[in-house]
């Protein structure tokens, strides 16, 4: 079998693989030493620089909320006329599955139980401990976590679809670095993103495998939790992930994400209605109020006045912020991949609010059920397993009816969560390594899956997984600074974007002179057929464009006239090498007439509910308008008015990045 030619970029793939394999081999052959060194570095960062994480995450939340309510919220992630590629349900399902995944299953019972039983809050009454457990779980899985993902996803979506740059982290620095993003600086950014993504997925794979193994052991399907069974689990899960990744986002990833969200909802409803239902609904309601009331104090709390809780603060809140940041290149890239056509406001609202609410419901139902069972039935048996999250979920299910059947469902959900995380991760890593090549050979997906499986198994066998997790957390510090620069880039680009589309004409000539008012009245009170509009475009529009083309040529400007069918369109285009093309086009558009107008006696008769009209459109996707009342000369005047606006905009230095030819190279 002859492998297809690789689309890997050597400047990215070679240093990335050297670093990934080098770190993994150190963790495999010298696990205690590697863990010790990396833990020391991590503790130095968490203890002395924890304020960097606190301020960075806080600024991400403030920044996104500002954009959502600002004038920039209406800007689309794409051209002004672009439409979303996925239904709202599929979009939410995919970003949710990629963003949280196995963590929801792994921590939904374990985290509240660990907060509930930790010595840091041992002096509190058990009711206060339960409230705090829910509050901090909400805090760690709420708006702050999704703001981290949202910043990266928004920056990538905006620069990829609005500026038509590659879907790559380097593109987010375009306003700051301009064309330098195509050199060593851009490669360094992508190498960082690729390594961070690989480490994050590998550690998640390790944790997921251990939990699946624990579940199978609980059900008696395997005798124990050992490496032999982990090899088989990794093999099956990786194979499924590669198959899903090679089938593409539109098929494998979307279908699995939709299935996953439905099975998750079934499990959620089962625990809600067969657990302590009234208690769960009441605790969720109170938990939301508690979260809202304490939102700002939680956001800025560094526990500096309560030294007894500092170790807990480092090992939970700061670790979570570092963990979300380290995962953000991967999750952000995937969210960006599926978000074309959404407005900035829609993107932020959906990414911040919908997954947060679902996480709150999920954590309330599972975490509060576990604490209720522990206090009222288990008599501390569940809290004693708080440090064993692999088995805790399945022990918790023993206190519910049909526990064995539900355990099978939990294992299925963990498997699907893993596959959806891994397949989207494989897709993202290949995208980074190829500088977003439009099409790559399938063997590259197999390569990433095999590398993930081999290194994860080696780390699991030698106990080096903790070292890799620590390495991932350390990389979060420099990336938090990179993300802050993303925000600066976005503000700079959005300001220019808004100014560009709000720019009015320097000479405002109203085409209606009043000379042909009787003809205009006749046009206004008549409804048009498709044929009559086609005739207008042939006789008036094309003639106007041909006159313009001839005159442009006299002035040394080359232009082209394009004619297309379905719908009938005609456009005049002036091409450029360094900047975007100027395009003024007219298309045959229809609109549906209301029943009131059709039945109104004091209006012209209309045979069909549709009426047609010629509508202008532009190369920069601004909203066009009806030109059916223009004469040939008035249409020429209108084109020149837009061309003058175009020349004024491109002459200003501040607009150079928005009107660069990056778009043209992709469109020609």
Secondary structure as GFF3:
##gff-version 3
##sequence-region A 1 668
A	DSSP	alpha_helix	10	29	.	.	.	ID=ss1
A	DSSP	alpha_helix	31	48	.	.	.	ID=ss2
A	DSSP	alpha_helix	50	69	.	.	.	ID=ss3
A	DSSP	three_ten_helix	71	74	.	.	.	ID=ss4
A	DSSP	alpha_helix	88	99	.	.	.	ID=ss5
A	DSSP	alpha_helix	102	107	.	.	.	ID=ss6
A	DSSP	alpha_helix	110	117	.	.	.	ID=ss7
A	DSSP	three_ten_helix	119	121	.	.	.	ID=ss8
A	DSSP	alpha_helix	126	141	.	.	.	ID=ss9
A	DSSP	alpha_helix	143	161	.	.	.	ID=ss10
A	DSSP	three_ten_helix	169	173	.	.	.	ID=ss11
A	DSSP	alpha_helix	174	177	.	.	.	ID=ss12
A	DSSP	three_ten_helix	178	182	.	.	.	ID=ss13
A	DSSP	alpha_helix	184	218	.	.	.	ID=ss14
A	DSSP	alpha_helix	227	246	.	.	.	ID=ss15
A	DSSP	pi_helix	249	253	.	.	.	ID=ss16
A	DSSP	alpha_helix	254	274	.	.	.	ID=ss17
A	DSSP	alpha_helix	277	293	.	.	.	ID=ss18
A	DSSP	alpha_helix	295	300	.	.	.	ID=ss19
A	DSSP	three_ten_helix	307	309	.	.	.	ID=ss20
A	DSSP	alpha_helix	310	313	.	.	.	ID=ss21
A	DSSP	pi_helix	314	318	.	.	.	ID=ss22
A	DSSP	alpha_helix	319	337	.	.	.	ID=ss23
A	DSSP	alpha_helix	344	349	.	.	.	ID=ss24
A	DSSP	pi_helix	350	354	.	.	.	ID=ss25
A	DSSP	alpha_helix	355	363	.	.	.	ID=ss26
A	DSSP	pi_helix	364	368	.	.	.	ID=ss27
A	DSSP	alpha_helix	369	376	.	.	.	ID=ss28
A	DSSP	three_ten_helix	383	385	.	.	.	ID=ss29
A	DSSP	alpha_helix	389	397	.	.	.	ID=ss30
A	DSSP	alpha_helix	403	433	.	.	.	ID=ss31
A	DSSP	alpha_helix	442	462	.	.	.	ID=ss32
A	DSSP	alpha_helix	465	502	.	.	.	ID=ss33
A	DSSP	alpha_helix	517	524	.	.	.	ID=ss34
A	DSSP	alpha_helix	530	536	.	.	.	ID=ss35
A	DSSP	pi_helix	537	541	.	.	.	ID=ss36
A	DSSP	alpha_helix	542	554	.	.	.	ID=ss37
A	DSSP	beta_strand	560	564	.	.	.	ID=ss38
A	DSSP	beta_strand	569	574	.	.	.	ID=ss39
A	DSSP	beta_strand	582	592	.	.	.	ID=ss40
A	DSSP	alpha_helix	595	599	.	.	.	ID=ss41
A	DSSP	beta_strand	610	618	.	.	.	ID=ss42
A	DSSP	alpha_helix	632	650	.	.	.	ID=ss43
A	DSSP	three_ten_helix	653	655	.	.	.	ID=ss44
A	DSSP	alpha_helix	662	667	.	.	.	ID=ss45
###
